[in-house]
Amino acid sequence: MPIRMLSDRVLVRLDDESAERRSVTGIVIPATAEVSRRLSWGFVVATGRLARQIEVGDKVLFDSEKRAEVELSGTIYLLLREKDVHGIAEAAEGAKEPGLYL
């Protein structure tokens, strides 16, 4: 379903790697586990016209506590304000994987 975001709102799809983690010893930690102030990664799928620094396709870092969830066509997305995004991953020169630059 096409959606047009308003103001500085950002629609984000969670990164699959953020859903479930493994500890150093191999224990699986589910996404629902309570972890103090853990930030999450996601991909921007839509932005409002007042979002100035974030574009569709960006990989963003955000606080998972400051979000609202919405289901569109069977997929869960997160609704954030641009000010709630802490950083955008950018590819370093000559690197294949993006790094975090704040």
PDB file as gemmi writes it, atoms N, CA and C in Angstrom:
CRYST1    1.000    1.000    1.000  90.00  90.00  90.00 P 1                      
ATOM      1  N   MET A   1       0.837  -1.166   0.000  1.00  0.00           N  
ATOM      2  CA  MET A   1       0.000   0.000   0.000  1.00  0.00           C  
ATOM      3  C   MET A   1       0.892   1.243   0.000  1.00  0.00           C  
ATOM      4  N   PRO A   2       0.723   2.138  -0.964  1.00  0.00           N  
ATOM      5  CA  PRO A   2       1.511   3.375  -0.960  1.00  0.00           C  
ATOM      6  C   PRO A   2       1.098   4.250   0.228  1.00  0.00           C  
ATOM      7  N   ILE A   3       2.064   4.929   0.807  1.00  0.00           N  
ATOM      8  CA  ILE A   3       1.782   5.806   1.941  1.00  0.00           C  
ATOM      9  C   ILE A   3       2.605   7.077   1.782  1.00  0.00           C  
ATOM     10  N   ARG A   4       1.989   8.202   2.107  1.00  0.00           N  
ATOM     11  CA  ARG A   4       2.673   9.494   2.053  1.00  0.00           C  
ATOM     12  C   ARG A   4       2.812   9.986   3.485  1.00  0.00           C  
ATOM     13  N   MET A   5       4.037  10.104   3.948  1.00  0.00           N  
ATOM     14  CA  MET A   5       4.290  10.532   5.318  1.00  0.00           C  
ATOM     15  C   MET A   5       4.133  12.045   5.411  1.00  0.00           C  
ATOM     16  N   LEU A   6       3.706  12.527   6.575  1.00  0.00           N  
ATOM     17  CA  LEU A   6       3.500  13.951   6.800  1.00  0.00           C  
ATOM     18  C   LEU A   6       4.616  14.531   7.647  1.00  0.00           C  
ATOM     19  N   SER A   7       4.829  15.821   7.512  1.00  0.00           N  
ATOM     20  CA  SER A   7       5.755  16.584   8.334  1.00  0.00           C  
ATOM     21  C   SER A   7       7.152  15.952   8.326  1.00  0.00           C  
ATOM     22  N   ASP A   8       7.737  15.744   9.514  1.00  0.00           N  
ATOM     23  CA  ASP A   8       9.094  15.193   9.621  1.00  0.00           C  
ATOM     24  C   ASP A   8       9.065  13.715  10.008  1.00  0.00           C  
ATOM     25  N   ARG A   9       7.973  13.043   9.718  1.00  0.00           N  
ATOM     26  CA  ARG A   9       7.831  11.633  10.074  1.00  0.00           C  
ATOM     27  C   ARG A   9       8.656  10.746   9.146  1.00  0.00           C  
ATOM     28  N   VAL A  10       9.127   9.615   9.710  1.00  0.00           N  
ATOM     29  CA  VAL A  10       9.944   8.661   8.973  1.00  0.00           C  
ATOM     30  C   VAL A  10       9.359   7.273   9.211  1.00  0.00           C  
ATOM     31  N   LEU A  11       9.142   6.513   8.147  1.00  0.00           N  
ATOM     32  CA  LEU A  11       8.652   5.140   8.244  1.00  0.00           C  
ATOM     33  C   LEU A  11       9.840   4.209   8.048  1.00  0.00           C  
ATOM     34  N   VAL A  12      10.064   3.310   9.023  1.00  0.00           N  
ATOM     35  CA  VAL A  12      11.267   2.479   9.052  1.00  0.00           C  
ATOM     36  C   VAL A  12      10.894   1.009   9.132  1.00  0.00           C  
ATOM     37  N   ARG A  13      11.594   0.183   8.354  1.00  0.00           N  
ATOM     38  CA  ARG A  13      11.486  -1.271   8.442  1.00  0.00           C  
ATOM     39  C   ARG A  13      12.693  -1.746   9.233  1.00  0.00           C  
ATOM     40  N   LEU A  14      12.457  -2.520  10.294  1.00  0.00           N  
ATOM     41  CA  LEU A  14      13.558  -3.002  11.134  1.00  0.00           C  
ATOM     42  C   LEU A  14      14.534  -3.838  10.338  1.00  0.00           C  
ATOM     43  N   ASP A  15      15.797  -3.674  10.635  1.00  0.00           N  
ATOM     44  CA  ASP A  15      16.849  -4.490  10.051  1.00  0.00           C  
ATOM     45  C   ASP A  15      16.697  -5.904  10.603  1.00  0.00           C  
ATOM     46  N   ASP A  16      16.786  -6.912   9.744  1.00  0.00           N  
ATOM     47  CA  ASP A  16      16.634  -8.300  10.181  1.00  0.00           C  
ATOM     48  C   ASP A  16      17.638  -8.675  11.268  1.00  0.00           C  
ATOM     49  N   GLU A  17      18.817  -8.082  11.243  1.00  0.00           N  
ATOM     50  CA  GLU A  17      19.836  -8.374  12.243  1.00  0.00           C  
ATOM     51  C   GLU A  17      19.453  -7.831  13.613  1.00  0.00           C  
ATOM     52  N   SER A  18      18.563  -6.813  13.656  1.00  0.00           N  
ATOM     53  CA  SER A  18      18.147  -6.227  14.933  1.00  0.00           C  
ATOM     54  C   SER A  18      17.109  -7.078  15.633  1.00  0.00           C  
ATOM     55  N   ALA A  19      16.499  -7.993  14.915  1.00  0.00           N  
ATOM     56  CA  ALA A  19      15.399  -8.762  15.480  1.00  0.00           C  
ATOM     57  C   ALA A  19      15.871  -9.749  16.543  1.00  0.00           C  
ATOM     58  N   GLU A  20      16.916 -10.479  16.265  1.00  0.00           N  
ATOM     59  CA  GLU A  20      17.366 -11.509  17.189  1.00  0.00           C  
ATOM     60  C   GLU A  20      18.892 -11.477  17.239  1.00  0.00           C  
ATOM     61  N   ARG A  21      19.444 -11.623  18.441  1.00  0.00           N  
ATOM     62  CA  ARG A  21      20.897 -11.535  18.587  1.00  0.00           C  
ATOM     63  C   ARG A  21      21.429 -12.787  19.274  1.00  0.00           C  
ATOM     64  N   ARG A  22      22.741 -12.967  19.167  1.00  0.00           N  
ATOM     65  CA  ARG A  22      23.417 -14.050  19.881  1.00  0.00           C  
ATOM     66  C   ARG A  22      24.473 -13.439  20.782  1.00  0.00           C  
ATOM     67  N   SER A  23      24.575 -13.988  21.980  1.00  0.00           N  
ATOM     68  CA  SER A  23      25.621 -13.539  22.892  1.00  0.00           C  
ATOM     69  C   SER A  23      26.946 -14.141  22.439  1.00  0.00           C  
ATOM     70  N   VAL A  24      28.022 -13.724  23.080  1.00  0.00           N  
ATOM     71  CA  VAL A  24      29.351 -14.229  22.749  1.00  0.00           C  
ATOM     72  C   VAL A  24      29.417 -15.744  22.935  1.00  0.00           C  
ATOM     73  N   THR A  25      28.680 -16.254  23.908  1.00  0.00           N  
ATOM     74  CA  THR A  25      28.701 -17.690  24.183  1.00  0.00           C  
ATOM     75  C   THR A  25      27.703 -18.477  23.335  1.00  0.00           C  
ATOM     76  N   GLY A  26      26.945 -17.792  22.458  1.00  0.00           N  
ATOM     77  CA  GLY A  26      26.033 -18.474  21.553  1.00  0.00           C  
ATOM     78  C   GLY A  26      24.589 -18.536  22.003  1.00  0.00           C  
ATOM     79  N   ILE A  27      24.248 -17.884  23.103  1.00  0.00           N  
ATOM     80  CA  ILE A  27      22.861 -17.875  23.579  1.00  0.00           C  
ATOM     81  C   ILE A  27      22.043 -16.921  22.711  1.00  0.00           C  
ATOM     82  N   VAL A  28      20.876 -17.388  22.236  1.00  0.00           N  
ATOM     83  CA  VAL A  28      20.002 -16.556  21.402  1.00  0.00           C  
ATOM     84  C   VAL A  28      19.209 -15.614  22.305  1.00  0.00           C  
ATOM     85  N   ILE A  29      19.275 -14.312  21.988  1.00  0.00           N  
ATOM     86  CA  ILE A  29      18.545 -13.293  22.746  1.00  0.00           C  
ATOM     87  C   ILE A  29      17.429 -12.772  21.847  1.00  0.00           C  
ATOM     88  N   PRO A  30      16.153 -13.036  22.178  1.00  0.00           N  
ATOM     89  CA  PRO A  30      15.057 -12.591  21.317  1.00  0.00           C  
ATOM     90  C   PRO A  30      14.920 -11.071  21.309  1.00  0.00           C  
ATOM     91  N   ALA A  31      14.268 -10.537  20.254  1.00  0.00           N  
ATOM     92  CA  ALA A  31      14.093  -9.092  20.113  1.00  0.00           C  
ATOM     93  C   ALA A  31      13.253  -8.512  21.242  1.00  0.00           C  
ATOM     94  N   THR A  32      12.411  -9.327  21.859  1.00  0.00           N  
ATOM     95  CA  THR A  32      11.538  -8.843  22.926  1.00  0.00           C  
ATOM     96  C   THR A  32      12.238  -8.761  24.275  1.00  0.00           C  
ATOM     97  N   ALA A  33      13.475  -9.255  24.354  1.00  0.00           N  
ATOM     98  CA  ALA A  33      14.209  -9.216  25.631  1.00  0.00           C  
ATOM     99  C   ALA A  33      14.497  -7.770  26.016  1.00  0.00           C  
ATOM    100  N   GLU A  34      14.378  -7.475  27.279  1.00  0.00           N  
ATOM    101  CA  GLU A  34      14.593  -6.131  27.805  1.00  0.00           C  
ATOM    102  C   GLU A  34      16.092  -5.883  27.932  1.00  0.00           C  
ATOM    103  N   VAL A  35      16.607  -4.957  27.150  1.00  0.00           N  
ATOM    104  CA  VAL A  35      18.018  -4.587  27.196  1.00  0.00           C  
ATOM    105  C   VAL A  35      18.058  -3.084  27.424  1.00  0.00           C  
ATOM    106  N   SER A  36      18.819  -2.644  28.419  1.00  0.00           N  
ATOM    107  CA  SER A  36      18.811  -1.226  28.759  1.00  0.00           C  
ATOM    108  C   SER A  36      19.402  -0.371  27.640  1.00  0.00           C  
ATOM    109  N   ARG A  37      18.591   0.532  27.157  1.00  0.00           N  
ATOM    110  CA  ARG A  37      18.986   1.561  26.185  1.00  0.00           C  
ATOM    111  C   ARG A  37      19.733   1.013  24.976  1.00  0.00           C  
ATOM    112  N   ARG A  38      19.276  -0.063  24.440  1.00  0.00           N  
ATOM    113  CA  ARG A  38      19.887  -0.624  23.235  1.00  0.00           C  
ATOM    114  C   ARG A  38      19.280   0.049  22.017  1.00  0.00           C  
ATOM    115  N   LEU A  39      20.113   0.571  21.130  1.00  0.00           N  
ATOM    116  CA  LEU A  39      19.643   1.207  19.911  1.00  0.00           C  
ATOM    117  C   LEU A  39      19.445   0.154  18.830  1.00  0.00           C  
ATOM    118  N   SER A  40      18.568   0.448  17.883  1.00  0.00           N  
ATOM    119  CA  SER A  40      18.242  -0.496  16.812  1.00  0.00           C  
ATOM    120  C   SER A  40      18.559   0.114  15.450  1.00  0.00           C  
ATOM    121  N   TRP A  41      18.756  -0.756  14.467  1.00  0.00           N  
ATOM    122  CA  TRP A  41      18.983  -0.350  13.083  1.00  0.00           C  
ATOM    123  C   TRP A  41      17.729  -0.631  12.271  1.00  0.00           C  
ATOM    124  N   GLY A  42      17.479   0.202  11.274  1.00  0.00           N  
ATOM    125  CA  GLY A  42      16.363  -0.017  10.373  1.00  0.00           C  
ATOM    126  C   GLY A  42      16.596   0.699   9.057  1.00  0.00           C  
ATOM    127  N   PHE A  43      15.752   0.393   8.064  1.00  0.00           N  
ATOM    128  CA  PHE A  43      15.860   0.996   6.741  1.00  0.00           C  
ATOM    129  C   PHE A  43      14.661   1.907   6.503  1.00  0.00           C  
ATOM    130  N   VAL A  44      14.909   3.115   6.041  1.00  0.00           N  
ATOM    131  CA  VAL A  44      13.853   4.095   5.787  1.00  0.00           C  
ATOM    132  C   VAL A  44      13.121   3.712   4.511  1.00  0.00           C  
ATOM    133  N   VAL A  45      11.791   3.598   4.592  1.00  0.00           N  
ATOM    134  CA  VAL A  45      10.982   3.260   3.418  1.00  0.00           C  
ATOM    135  C   VAL A  45      10.125   4.428   2.960  1.00  0.00           C  
ATOM    136  N   ALA A  46       9.934   5.449   3.808  1.00  0.00           N  
ATOM    137  CA  ALA A  46       9.181   6.640   3.416  1.00  0.00           C  
ATOM    138  C   ALA A  46       9.538   7.777   4.364  1.00  0.00           C  
ATOM    139  N   THR A  47       9.519   9.018   3.854  1.00  0.00           N  
ATOM    140  CA  THR A  47       9.781  10.195   4.676  1.00  0.00           C  
ATOM    141  C   THR A  47       8.755  11.271   4.366  1.00  0.00           C  
ATOM    142  N   GLY A  48       8.498  12.120   5.353  1.00  0.00           N  
ATOM    143  CA  GLY A  48       7.654  13.288   5.146  1.00  0.00           C  
ATOM    144  C   GLY A  48       8.448  14.367   4.425  1.00  0.00           C  
ATOM    145  N   ARG A  49       7.742  15.346   3.880  1.00  0.00           N  
ATOM    146  CA  ARG A  49       8.440  16.372   3.085  1.00  0.00           C  
ATOM    147  C   ARG A  49       9.299  17.312   3.926  1.00  0.00           C  
ATOM    148  N   LEU A  50       9.103  17.337   5.247  1.00  0.00           N  
ATOM    149  CA  LEU A  50       9.920  18.187   6.110  1.00  0.00           C  
ATOM    150  C   LEU A  50      11.121  17.457   6.705  1.00  0.00           C  
ATOM    151  N   ALA A  51      11.300  16.193   6.392  1.00  0.00           N  
ATOM    152  CA  ALA A  51      12.498  15.463   6.827  1.00  0.00           C  
ATOM    153  C   ALA A  51      13.656  15.953   5.970  1.00  0.00           C  
ATOM    154  N   ARG A  52      14.643  16.595   6.595  1.00  0.00           N  
ATOM    155  CA  ARG A  52      15.698  17.267   5.838  1.00  0.00           C  
ATOM    156  C   ARG A  52      16.957  16.438   5.630  1.00  0.00           C  
ATOM    157  N   GLN A  53      17.286  15.547   6.575  1.00  0.00           N  
ATOM    158  CA  GLN A  53      18.568  14.845   6.496  1.00  0.00           C  
ATOM    159  C   GLN A  53      18.438  13.368   6.198  1.00  0.00           C  
ATOM    160  N   ILE A  54      17.234  12.854   6.175  1.00  0.00           N  
ATOM    161  CA  ILE A  54      17.021  11.425   5.976  1.00  0.00           C  
ATOM    162  C   ILE A  54      16.325  11.198   4.646  1.00  0.00           C  
ATOM    163  N   GLU A  55      16.797  10.180   3.917  1.00  0.00           N  
ATOM    164  CA  GLU A  55      16.216   9.849   2.615  1.00  0.00           C  
ATOM    165  C   GLU A  55      15.777   8.393   2.601  1.00  0.00           C  
ATOM    166  N   VAL A  56      14.863   8.079   1.705  1.00  0.00           N  
ATOM    167  CA  VAL A  56      14.413   6.697   1.523  1.00  0.00           C  
ATOM    168  C   VAL A  56      15.618   5.838   1.161  1.00  0.00           C  
ATOM    169  N   GLY A  57      15.750   4.693   1.816  1.00  0.00           N  
ATOM    170  CA  GLY A  57      16.866   3.780   1.573  1.00  0.00           C  
ATOM    171  C   GLY A  57      17.989   3.901   2.586  1.00  0.00           C  
ATOM    172  N   ASP A  58      18.005   4.964   3.395  1.00  0.00           N  
ATOM    173  CA  ASP A  58      19.043   5.131   4.409  1.00  0.00           C  
ATOM    174  C   ASP A  58      18.911   4.064   5.492  1.00  0.00           C  
ATOM    175  N   LYS A  59      20.049   3.630   6.025  1.00  0.00           N  
ATOM    176  CA  LYS A  59      20.068   2.742   7.186  1.00  0.00           C  
ATOM    177  C   LYS A  59      20.282   3.636   8.401  1.00  0.00           C  
ATOM    178  N   VAL A  60      19.300   3.635   9.322  1.00  0.00           N  
ATOM    179  CA  VAL A  60      19.320   4.579  10.430  1.00  0.00           C  
ATOM    180  C   VAL A  60      19.409   3.870  11.775  1.00  0.00           C  
ATOM    181  N   LEU A  61      19.966   4.581  12.751  1.00  0.00           N  
ATOM    182  CA  LEU A  61      20.107   4.110  14.118  1.00  0.00           C  
ATOM    183  C   LEU A  61      19.148   4.916  14.986  1.00  0.00           C  
ATOM    184  N   PHE A  62      18.315   4.216  15.786  1.00  0.00           N  
ATOM    185  CA  PHE A  62      17.302   4.918  16.568  1.00  0.00           C  
ATOM    186  C   PHE A  62      17.062   4.199  17.889  1.00  0.00           C  
ATOM    187  N   ASP A  63      16.433   4.921  18.807  1.00  0.00           N  
ATOM    188  CA  ASP A  63      16.062   4.372  20.108  1.00  0.00           C  
ATOM    189  C   ASP A  63      14.759   3.605  19.936  1.00  0.00           C  
ATOM    190  N   SER A  64      14.766   2.326  20.244  1.00  0.00           N  
ATOM    191  CA  SER A  64      13.589   1.495  20.010  1.00  0.00           C  
ATOM    192  C   SER A  64      12.448   1.802  20.967  1.00  0.00           C  
ATOM    193  N   GLU A  65      12.703   2.578  22.024  1.00  0.00           N  
ATOM    194  CA  GLU A  65      11.636   2.935  22.952  1.00  0.00           C  
ATOM    195  C   GLU A  65      10.776   4.077  22.423  1.00  0.00           C  
ATOM    196  N   LYS A  66      11.329   4.935  21.583  1.00  0.00           N  
ATOM    197  CA  LYS A  66      10.603   6.095  21.068  1.00  0.00           C  
ATOM    198  C   LYS A  66      10.063   5.788  19.677  1.00  0.00           C  
ATOM    199  N   ARG A  67       9.066   4.913  19.625  1.00  0.00           N  
ATOM    200  CA  ARG A  67       8.547   4.517  18.330  1.00  0.00           C  
ATOM    201  C   ARG A  67       7.083   4.121  18.451  1.00  0.00           C  
ATOM    202  N   ALA A  68       6.420   4.111  17.324  1.00  0.00           N  
ATOM    203  CA  ALA A  68       5.059   3.584  17.219  1.00  0.00           C  
ATOM    204  C   ALA A  68       5.092   2.560  16.090  1.00  0.00           C  
ATOM    205  N   GLU A  69       4.369   1.464  16.250  1.00  0.00           N  
ATOM    206  CA  GLU A  69       4.346   0.420  15.228  1.00  0.00           C  
ATOM    207  C   GLU A  69       3.068   0.519  14.411  1.00  0.00           C  
ATOM    208  N   VAL A  70       3.183   0.182  13.130  1.00  0.00           N  
ATOM    209  CA  VAL A  70       2.031   0.140  12.240  1.00  0.00           C  
ATOM    210  C   VAL A  70       2.212  -1.056  11.309  1.00  0.00           C  
ATOM    211  N   GLU A  71       1.116  -1.738  10.991  1.00  0.00           N  
ATOM    212  CA  GLU A  71       1.176  -2.881  10.084  1.00  0.00           C  
ATOM    213  C   GLU A  71       0.580  -2.470   8.741  1.00  0.00           C  
ATOM    214  N   LEU A  72       1.360  -2.643   7.681  1.00  0.00           N  
ATOM    215  CA  LEU A  72       0.914  -2.329   6.321  1.00  0.00           C  
ATOM    216  C   LEU A  72       1.152  -3.553   5.446  1.00  0.00           C  
ATOM    217  N   SER A  73       0.109  -4.069   4.855  1.00  0.00           N  
ATOM    218  CA  SER A  73       0.193  -5.234   3.968  1.00  0.00           C  
ATOM    219  C   SER A  73       0.901  -6.408   4.639  1.00  0.00           C  
ATOM    220  N   GLY A  74       0.655  -6.610   5.923  1.00  0.00           N  
ATOM    221  CA  GLY A  74       1.217  -7.748   6.639  1.00  0.00           C  
ATOM    222  C   GLY A  74       2.634  -7.555   7.141  1.00  0.00           C  
ATOM    223  N   THR A  75       3.226  -6.379   6.950  1.00  0.00           N  
ATOM    224  CA  THR A  75       4.584  -6.097   7.410  1.00  0.00           C  
ATOM    225  C   THR A  75       4.529  -5.034   8.494  1.00  0.00           C  
ATOM    226  N   ILE A  76       5.292  -5.225   9.569  1.00  0.00           N  
ATOM    227  CA  ILE A  76       5.342  -4.264  10.664  1.00  0.00           C  
ATOM    228  C   ILE A  76       6.405  -3.208  10.349  1.00  0.00           C  
ATOM    229  N   TYR A  77       6.004  -1.941  10.436  1.00  0.00           N  
ATOM    230  CA  TYR A  77       6.908  -0.814  10.254  1.00  0.00           C  
ATOM    231  C   TYR A  77       6.898   0.025  11.524  1.00  0.00           C  
ATOM    232  N   LEU A  78       7.916   0.851  11.684  1.00  0.00           N  
ATOM    233  CA  LEU A  78       8.014   1.751  12.824  1.00  0.00           C  
ATOM    234  C   LEU A  78       7.854   3.175  12.337  1.00  0.00           C  
ATOM    235  N   LEU A  79       7.133   3.970  13.103  1.00  0.00           N  
ATOM    236  CA  LEU A  79       6.921   5.370  12.781  1.00  0.00           C  
ATOM    237  C   LEU A  79       7.733   6.211  13.755  1.00  0.00           C  
ATOM    238  N   LEU A  80       8.652   7.012  13.229  1.00  0.00           N  
ATOM    239  CA  LEU A  80       9.537   7.845  14.043  1.00  0.00           C  
ATOM    240  C   LEU A  80       9.459   9.286  13.579  1.00  0.00           C  
ATOM    241  N   ARG A  81       9.934  10.183  14.414  1.00  0.00           N  
ATOM    242  CA  ARG A  81      10.165  11.561  13.997  1.00  0.00           C  
ATOM    243  C   ARG A  81      11.644  11.660  13.624  1.00  0.00           C  
ATOM    244  N   GLU A  82      11.969  12.571  12.739  1.00  0.00           N  
ATOM    245  CA  GLU A  82      13.359  12.705  12.317  1.00  0.00           C  
ATOM    246  C   GLU A  82      14.278  12.977  13.506  1.00  0.00           C  
ATOM    247  N   LYS A  83      13.824  13.728  14.494  1.00  0.00           N  
ATOM    248  CA  LYS A  83      14.667  14.050  15.657  1.00  0.00           C  
ATOM    249  C   LYS A  83      14.971  12.833  16.524  1.00  0.00           C  
ATOM    250  N   ASP A  84      14.191  11.734  16.375  1.00  0.00           N  
ATOM    251  CA  ASP A  84      14.422  10.519  17.157  1.00  0.00           C  
ATOM    252  C   ASP A  84      15.472   9.607  16.536  1.00  0.00           C  
ATOM    253  N   VAL A  85      15.949   9.945  15.355  1.00  0.00           N  
ATOM    254  CA  VAL A  85      16.993   9.165  14.686  1.00  0.00           C  
ATOM    255  C   VAL A  85      18.346   9.698  15.150  1.00  0.00           C  
ATOM    256  N   HIS A  86      19.218   8.799  15.636  1.00  0.00           N  
ATOM    257  CA  HIS A  86      20.513   9.192  16.184  1.00  0.00           C  
ATOM    258  C   HIS A  86      21.631   9.243  15.145  1.00  0.00           C  
ATOM    259  N   GLY A  87      21.508   8.467  14.080  1.00  0.00           N  
ATOM    260  CA  GLY A  87      22.580   8.447  13.093  1.00  0.00           C  
ATOM    261  C   GLY A  87      22.166   7.736  11.822  1.00  0.00           C  
ATOM    262  N   ILE A  88      22.946   7.972  10.771  1.00  0.00           N  
ATOM    263  CA  ILE A  88      22.729   7.344   9.465  1.00  0.00           C  
ATOM    264  C   ILE A  88      24.016   6.638   9.081  1.00  0.00           C  
ATOM    265  N   ALA A  89      23.905   5.389   8.668  1.00  0.00           N  
ATOM    266  CA  ALA A  89      25.083   4.627   8.240  1.00  0.00           C  
ATOM    267  C   ALA A  89      25.482   5.094   6.847  1.00  0.00           C  
ATOM    268  N   GLU A  90      26.765   5.357   6.674  1.00  0.00           N  
ATOM    269  CA  GLU A  90      27.308   5.762   5.377  1.00  0.00           C  
ATOM    270  C   GLU A  90      28.496   4.877   5.045  1.00  0.00           C  
ATOM    271  N   ALA A  91      28.628   4.550   3.769  1.00  0.00           N  
ATOM    272  CA  ALA A  91      29.762   3.729   3.335  1.00  0.00           C  
ATOM    273  C   ALA A  91      31.023   4.585   3.336  1.00  0.00           C  
ATOM    274  N   ALA A  92      32.071   4.070   3.958  1.00  0.00           N  
ATOM    275  CA  ALA A  92      33.362   4.751   3.944  1.00  0.00           C  
ATOM    276  C   ALA A  92      34.007   4.541   2.571  1.00  0.00           C  
ATOM    277  N   GLU A  93      34.897   5.408   2.204  1.00  0.00           N  
ATOM    278  CA  GLU A  93      35.560   5.290   0.910  1.00  0.00           C  
ATOM    279  C   GLU A  93      36.283   3.958   0.802  1.00  0.00           C  
ATOM    280  N   GLY A  94      35.982   3.193  -0.229  1.00  0.00           N  
ATOM    281  CA  GLY A  94      36.628   1.921  -0.474  1.00  0.00           C  
ATOM    282  C   GLY A  94      36.090   0.769   0.352  1.00  0.00           C  
ATOM    283  N   ALA A  95      35.080   1.014   1.194  1.00  0.00           N  
ATOM    284  CA  ALA A  95      34.530  -0.053   2.040  1.00  0.00           C  
ATOM    285  C   ALA A  95      33.262  -0.606   1.410  1.00  0.00           C  
ATOM    286  N   LYS A  96      33.045  -1.906   1.597  1.00  0.00           N  
ATOM    287  CA  LYS A  96      31.840  -2.542   1.078  1.00  0.00           C  
ATOM    288  C   LYS A  96      30.685  -2.375   2.046  1.00  0.00           C  
ATOM    289  N   GLU A  97      30.960  -2.428   3.333  1.00  0.00           N  
ATOM    290  CA  GLU A  97      29.916  -2.316   4.357  1.00  0.00           C  
ATOM    291  C   GLU A  97      29.871  -0.888   4.900  1.00  0.00           C  
ATOM    292  N   PRO A  98      28.671  -0.388   5.207  1.00  0.00           N  
ATOM    293  CA  PRO A  98      28.593   0.956   5.779  1.00  0.00           C  
ATOM    294  C   PRO A  98      29.066   0.978   7.215  1.00  0.00           C  
ATOM    295  N   GLY A  99      29.621   2.103   7.620  1.00  0.00           N  
ATOM    296  CA  GLY A  99      29.996   2.326   9.006  1.00  0.00           C  
ATOM    297  C   GLY A  99      29.094   3.400   9.568  1.00  0.00           C  
ATOM    298  N   LEU A 100      29.215   3.705  10.831  1.00  0.00           N  
ATOM    299  CA  LEU A 100      28.363   4.709  11.460  1.00  0.00           C  
ATOM    300  C   LEU A 100      29.135   6.005  11.595  1.00  0.00           C  
ATOM    301  N   TYR A 101      28.567   7.045  11.057  1.00  0.00           N  
ATOM    302  CA  TYR A 101      29.167   8.381  11.150  1.00  0.00           C  
ATOM    303  C   TYR A 101      28.137   9.313  11.736  1.00  0.00           C  
ATOM    304  N   LEU A 102      28.397   9.849  12.928  1.00  0.00           N  
ATOM    305  CA  LEU A 102      27.451  10.747  13.598  1.00  0.00           C  
ATOM    306  C   LEU A 102      27.891  12.177  13.436  1.00  0.00           C  
TER     307      LEU A 102                                                      
END                                                                             
